[in-house]
Amino acid sequence: MSQNQLLSGFAGIGIGILLAWALYSATYQWAYVLVLGAVTLAIASAMIWWWFPTVGRRRVNVLASIMSARAAFDEAIERSKAIPPVGANIEIAAIHGAFDELRTKALALDVNTEALDVIEESAGGLSHLRAYLYPKEALVPEAKLCLATLKEWGVPGDVVTNLERDLLPRVEKEDTAGREALRAIFEEYDSWSDYVDWYNSDYMPRLNILFLLLVTIAIALALSRFVRQDVILGFVFAGISGALVSVLTRLPKFGVYGELSPALLGIFSRVGTGLVATAIGVGLLASGIFTITLPQGSAGTESVSLPKVIENCGRPKPAALTPAPQPPKPSVECTTGNLFTLLAIGILLGFSERALPAFEDKLFPGSKSSSQKQPEK
């Protein structure tokens, strides 16, 4: 088992513990906790199996890639009538032998996933040599077909434009340099093919499922805390869920890896910003700087301020040591509707990262205007 699989296993166990704690806090029934723990372990095992393929599954994919690469190479041989064009110096039998050797290495029992990656890359490099076998009439159509496919995949336009400007004119000369340019286009094409497959088959599905699980857990924890009259942790988890939903609705779009990597790092800052915005917003709402009134009563004709709802939905005050007369029943009760209202407020505050400037304007109304004033001369 690899290090990534171990880390994912610990992460799955941690998620299960959080869910179990939330369920026990809300129900105090260990039977439900055991059932939820079993389901969580099953989900974690399935995610580990899917996210980190075993050597056996990776071997199947590599063998399929080797067969595909050799098929493309043999197709070029057929099109050239098995006669290398002028300027090519390729031993076809040696290339076939190299394919067979790669297949033998992939079938070895002591091979690991890293070695399989190298074998797959080597098979692609051998397949690129077909550029020296195509007839002259096929060079330009093959190059244009690869470039058109890159456009259909949504590869950034600058990348395709640079290939068309730098390599396509060389291919049109139909000489040895043109075949080398076609080989470079094949290499770039395969590189983007692997990247597109990773983005569509691995990255996006896994990221969406991960954030969906995290949002579900955060909302479940927030509800359990509100039910247990712990509004502080309830707002914290509600803000986290709102920030996660904000990230989920604005995941990084397809682009070059140099742009995708900083966008992934920005996810953490956005979640942190949403959590801070939730803390500030709840503090301002509870203090009365921002006033929000909620309908109260079965008919909804009465209204109550949000600070009173937060106070009455919070933890009850500890009882005094000496008996004291019971206070009158508060006019504001913590109803189920109030709990969902608090949950919605926490999610909205965590969802909107633009709430921080609004809070700053409310607290320091003259700071922005004064900073924009030009000094008098």
N, C-alpha and C positions, 0 to 999 in steps of 0.2 A: 504494500500500500504506500502511495506517494505522500509527500508532505501536504500537498493540496487536499488530498482526500481526508487526511487526518484533521486538518483545519476545518474542512467542511463538516466532518462528523461532529467535532466539538461545537461548531456553530449550530448544527441541528439540535444537539442536546441542550444547548443554552436556550434556543427558541422554545423547545419543549418545556423547560423549567419555567420560563416566563409565562407560557400559556397555562401550565398547571397551577402556578401561583395565582394567576388571575381567576381561574375557574374556582379554585378552593376559597379565595377571598370572597367570591360572590355566592357560593353555594354551601361551603363547608361540607361537601360530600366527597370523600376520598374515592368512591367508586367512579365518579365522573372523571376525577383526576387520573386514575389508572387507565381508563379508556382513552382519554385524550393523550396521555403519554405514549400509549401503544400506537395510536394513529400518527403522532408526531414522529416517532422513530421510523415508522414505515415510510412517511413522506421524506424524511431525511435520507433514508437509504436509497429511495428512488432518485432523489436529486443527486446524490453522490454517484450513482450508477450512470446517470444521464450526463452530468457535468464533466466527469472525469472518466473517459472510456478506458476499459481494460486493454491489455496488450492484444488479446484475442480480437476484440472488435476493431482496434486500430490496425491490426494485421489484415483484416478483411478489406478495409478501405484502401490500404496501401497496395495490396495485390490488384484491386480493381483499378487503381491509378496506373500501375505498371502495365496492365493489359491495355488500358486506354492509350497510354503513351506509345506502346509498341504498335497498336492498331493505326494510330495516326502516322507513325513512321513507315509502316508497310503500305499504307495508302499512297504516300508520296512516292514510294518505289514503283507501285503499279502505274501511277500517272506518268512517271518518267520512263516507263518500259524497262525498268531495272538497269538503265544505263545512266550513270552519273553525268550530269551536264558538264560542259567545258568550265574548267576552273575549280571544280569540286574534287576533293581528295578524301573520299570516305570509303572505308572498308565496311561494306554492308554486313558481311559475315561477322566481323568483329563487333559491330553494334548489336547484332542479334545475340551474340555471346554475352555482351554486357547486360542486356535485358535479362537473359537467363540467370546470370550471376546475381543480379539484384533480387530476382524472384527467389532464388535459393537462400539468400541472406534473410529475406523477409520471413521465410518459413522456418528459420532456425529457432530452436527452443529457447536459447539464451538471449534472444533479441529483446530490447526494451523499447519504450515508446520514442525515446530520443533517437535511437538508431533507425527506427521506422521512419521518422521524419526525414532523416538524411537520405534514406533509400528512396523515399518518394520524390524528394528534390532532385536526386541524381537521375531518376527515370524521366522527369520532366526535361532535364538538360539534354538527355539523349534524344528525346522527341524533338527538341528544337533543331537538331541537325537536319531535319527534313527540309529545311529551307534551302539546302544545297542540292536537293534531289528534284525539286519541282521543275517542270518545264518553264521556259522563260515566259510563256504566255500566262502562266498561273501565278506569277509573283505578285503582280499588282492586285488582282482580285483577292488573293489570300490576305494581303495586308489591309485592304479596304474592308474585308469581312471582319477581321479582328477589331479594327477601329470602330466599325459600326456597332459591333456587339458591346464594346466598352461604353458607347453612348447609351445603348439600351439599358445597361446595368445602372446608369446614373453616376458613372465615374465623373468627377469634376471636369468641367469643360476645359480648364487650363491644361490638364494632363493630356487629354486627347488632342487639343490644339497643338501642343508642343510636339507630340509624336507625328502629327500630320505635317508640321513645318520642318522638322529636323530629319525624319526617317523616310517618310513617303517619297519625297523627290529622289532619294538615293535608290529606293526600290524600283522606281520607274526607269532607271538606267539599265536594269536587267543584266548587270555584270556581277562580278564577284563581290564588289562592295555593296551592291544592291541586295544580294543574298545574305550578307552579314547584317544589313539593316533589317531584313525580314526576320532573321533569327532573333534580333533584339526586340522586334515587335512581338514575336511569339513569347519571349521571356517576360516582357511587360504584361502581356495578355494573361499568362498563367499566374503571374503574381497577383493581379487584380481579381482573377477568378477565385483564387484561394481566399483572398480578403473578403470578397462579396459573399462567398459561402460561409465564412466565419461570422460575418456580420448578420446575415439573414437566418442562419441555422443555429448558431451558438450564442452570439452576443445578445441580440435583441430578445429572443424568447427567454433566455435565462434571466436577463435584467428585468424584464416585465414580470416574470413569475416571482423573482426575489422581492421586488418592491410591492407586489400584490400581497405576498405573505406578510411582509413587514407592516403594511398598512392595516391588514386584518388584525394582526397581533396588537398593534398600537391602539386601534379602536376598541378591541376587546378589553385591553388593560384600562383604557380610559373609562369605559362603562363600568367595569368592576370597581374602580376607585370611586366613581361618583355614587354608585349604589351603596358602597361602604362609607359614604359621607366623608371621603378624603378628597376634597375638591382641589387641593394643591397638586397632588400627583395626577389627579384626573385631568387638570388643565395641561400638565406637562405632557402626558401621553397624547392628549387631543392635539396639542400643538405639533408634536412629532408626526402624528398621522397626517395633519394638514400639510406639513412641509414635505412629507414623502409623496403625497398626492400631487403637490406642485412639481416635484421632480419627475414623477411618472408621466405627467401630461406634457412635459418639455424635455424629454430625453434627447441626447445628442443625435443629430441627424447624420446620415451617411456622408462621409467625406474622407479625406486623407487621414492617416493614422496620427500625423502630427497635430491635427486639429481635434481629433477625437480624444486623445489622451488628456489634454488640459480640461476638456469638458467633463470627463469622468472625475477629475479631481475637484471640479467646481461643485459636484453634487454634495460633498460634505459641507462646503461653506454655505450652500443654500439651505441644507437641513439645519445647520447651526443658526443661520439668520432667522429662519422660521421659528425656532425655539425661543430665541431672544425676543422676537417680536411678540410671541405669545405671552412671555413673562411680563414684558412692558405693558402690553395691551390689557392684560388681566389686572395688573396693578392699577392702571389708570381707571379702568372701569369700576373696580372695587372701591377706589377712593372717591369716586364721584366726579372726577375731572371730565370724563366723558359720561354723559347721562343717557341711559337707555331704560325705558319703561317696558314692562312685559305685561300682557293681559293675564288676569288672575280670576279664578272662579269658574264654575261650570259654564256660565253664559259668556264669559269673557268680557263682562262689562267693567270689572274693576281692573286697576293697573297698579303695579308695584315696581319699585326701582330694582335694578340689577344687583346693587350691593346687598340689599336685604335678602334677595334670593340666594346669593352666594353665602351669606352668613347663616341662613337657616338650613341650607343644604350641606353645610360643613359639619365637622365632627361636633357632637354635643359637648358642652362644658363638663368638666369632671365634677362629680357630686361633692358637696361640702361634708366635712367630718361630722358636724353636728346637724341634726335635723333642722331644716328650714322650711318655711311655708312655700308651697309649690307656686311658681309664678303662673300667671294666666297664660292660657294657650296662645301662641303667637298668631297674629292675623294672617301672616304669610306662611303658608305651608310649602314644604318641598315636595311637589307633585312629580309624577313621571314626566309630564311635559316640561317642567323646569329642568330636570336632569338632561333631557335631550336638548334643551335650549343651551345649557352650559356646554354640552358636548359640541354643538354646532358652532358656538362662539369660539371655542378653543381651536377647532379645525379651521375656521375661517381666518383666525389670526395667524396660525401657522402656515396657511396656504398662501397668503398674500405677503410677499416680501416687501411690497411697496408700503406696508403699514408703518415702517420705521420712520420715513420722512414725515408722515402725517403726525406721528407722536411727537417728533421733534418740533414741528411747527406749533403744536398745541402747548408744549411745555415752554418753549422759547420763541414766542411769536416774533420777536424783533431781531433774532440772531441772523436769519438769512437775509433780511432786507438790509440790515446794518452792514453785513459783510459785503454786500454788492455795491454799497455806496462808494463812489470814487472820492479820494481825499481832495479837500479843497486846496487850490494853489494860491 
